[in-house]
Amino acid sequence: MARILIADDNEAIRDILSIAATAAGHENIQAADGEDAWQKFTAGNIDLILLDVMLPKMDGFALCRKIRQESAVPIIMITACGDDYDRIMGLDLGADDYVVKPFSTAEVMARVKAVLRRWQRDGQAAGLSCGNLHLQEERGLVEIAGAPLSLTHKEYDLLHLFLTHPQQIFSREHLLDLLWGYDYSGDTRTVDTHIRRLRAKLEKAGLAGGSIGTVWGRGYRWENEATAK
């Protein structure tokens, strides 16, 4: 069962898709505009998004672009016309598939099933693992106990760096150079802020088998459960 976000300004279409998703065994929530969809996405635990292109407040293209800055969650775009422009634009922005109105709910659910199957298969491909955490490098996907974890780009980069260099201590300055760039002129405390947020997400998701450790006076490192002190 997946948790699907249905974002469309047409209530009748939302209800039809909701009924079809429920019949297919999925949980779903609805959003009537782009800003509402963004808020519900950031609340977490969304496995797939059915995203209408012509949303008020924030259109589907803008929302897709914004989501892709944060997550690799599967997105199926819904467009009112079959123009190549809409299809190409959506796919270029990172959408996984698209359907054209008017559509059959059977077709939409078939595409949902196919995208989820592909996403789950790719998520199980070779990558970095520690305990119940798995990071699939090719697609930038992170899972904990099989559930997707939404991370920002910097949080993902931090996690990837720690997992590829377990037990190595990174000072704040070194992390800034590696991930923010040598010419970064901001406060080093931004590292602490990002580490704190990443830790909170990992803990909330139920991470087991490893953690981000603090080495007082020196920096941070990834500690596997067997060696954490």
N, C-alpha and C positions, 0 to 999 in steps of 0.2 A: 504494500500500500504506500502510495506517495501522497505528499501534501502539496496540492496544486493551488497556485495563485491565479485567479481568473480576473484579468484586468480589461474591462470593456465598458464604454459609457452607455451601452444599450442594455437595460435591465433584462429584457426578454432573452437576449443572447446569453447574458451571464447565467440566468436561471436554467436555460436549456443545457449549457455546458456543465453547470453544477449538477444537474440531474444525471447527465451522462457519466460524469466523473464518479459520482456516488455509486451508480449502478456498476461501474467497473471496479469498485472497491477502493476508491481513493477518497481521501479527505480533501476538502477545498475551502478556500476563503475567497471573497470577492472584493474588487475595488472598482470604483466608478470613474476615477480619473488618475492621471499620472502621479500626482503628489500622494494620493491615498495609497496607490500601489507601492510607491517607494517606501512609505512609512511601514506598510505591512511586510514588505520584503525585509527591511532592516530589523524588524522585530524578530526575525530568524525562523529557522526550521521550515524553509520552503524548498521543495525538491524539484519543482518545475513551474514555469510561468507560461501561461497562455496570454499573450500580450497583443492587444489591438494597436494598430498603427495610429489611428486617429483618436487619440485620447485628449480630453481637455486638460488644461493647466500644465501638463508636460506630455508631449506626444510620445508614441511608442519608440521612435528612433532615439530620441533624447534619453528616454528611460533605459533603453537597452544599453546605450553607451555608458550611462552612469552605473548600471548594475555590473557591466563588464569591468569597470575599474575596481570593483569590490569582490566579485565572485564569478565562478565558472558554472553557476547553476544553469541547467538546460532551459532554453527559451524557445518557444514556438511563436512566431509572429503571425498575427491575423490581419490580413489586408482586405480592403473593400474592392480592390481591382487587381487584375492579373498582369499589370504592367511589369516589365522586366526591371524598371528602376526600383520599385518598392522591394522586389525580391532580392535584387543585388545589394541594395542599401542595407536591408536587414541582415543578410548573410555577412556582408563586410563588417558590420558592427558587432558580429559575434553570435547572431541568432543561430540555433541549431537546425531549424526547419521553419516552414511557413505553410499556412493554409489560406485559401482565397474564399471570401464570402461571395455568394451563399455557399455554405458547406453542409455536409452531412455530419451528424455527431459521430457516426460510426467511423468516418474518415479521420476526424480529429482524434478520437480515442485510439485509433490504429497508429497514428503518428506519435501520440503520447507514449504508447507502449513501446514503439520502435526506438524513440529517443531515450527513454529511460533504460531500455535494455542496452543500448549502445553506451550510454553514460556509465552504467554500472559495470559493463565489461571493461571499458577503458580505465575506470577507477580501480579495477582489480589487477591492472597490468603492473609490470615491474616498476618499482619506485623505491622510496625510502620508507622504512617502517621502524617503529619502536613501540613495543607493547601493543596496545590497541589502536595506535595511530598509524595511518598510512598516507604518504604524500606521493601523488602521481605526477611526476615532473613534466611529462609531455603536455598535459592539459592544465597543470597548475591546480589540481584538485587535492583537497585535504579531507580525510575522513577519520572519525574516531568511533570505534566500535561499529563501523559500517555506515555511520550517519555522516552526511556532508557537513563540513564546518566552513562558515563564511568568514574569510579573512580579507583585510585590506592588502594592497600590494606590499606595503612595508612590513606588515605582520607576516605575510607569506615569505618574503625575502629573509626576514629574521629567522623564522622557523626552518627554512631550507638551509640557511647558513649553519645553524646549530646542529641540525641533523647530519649534515655532511662533515661536520668537524666535532664529533662528540668528545667531551672532556677538555676541549681546547678553550682557554680563557680568552675572552674578547673584552678589552677595555671599551669604555664609552667612546673614546677618541677613535679607536680602531673601527668600531661599528659605524661611526659617522663617516669615516673615510671610505669604507667598503660599500655602504648602502645609501648614503646621502651624497657622497662626493667630497673630494678633498677641499673644494672651494666653499663648502657649506659654512655659513657664518652665523648660524643660529645657536641657541643654548644647548649644551650637551644633555641637559635634563630631558630633551625630547626623546632621547634613547630610553630613559627610565619610564617615561609615559607610555611609549610603544610596548616596552617589555611588560609593564603592568597590565595593559589591555590584552596583550596576547596571553599572558598567564591566566587572566580571568576567563577568557574564552575557552582555553584548554581545560581549565578546572571545571567550568560549568558544563562542558561537553562530556565530562567523565574520563579525562585522560588517565590511563594507567600504564605504568612501565617506564616512565621517564618524566623529566621536568626541567624547567629552566632554573638553574641554581645561581645564587649570588655568592661570589667570592669576595668577601669584604675587602675593600681597598684596592681591588684589582679589576673587577668587572663581572661578567656573566659567562656561563657555560651550560651546555646541555649535559644532564646527568641521567644515565640509565638507572633504573630502579636498583639494580644489583650493586651499583657503585656509588649511588647517592649517599651523602653523609650530612 
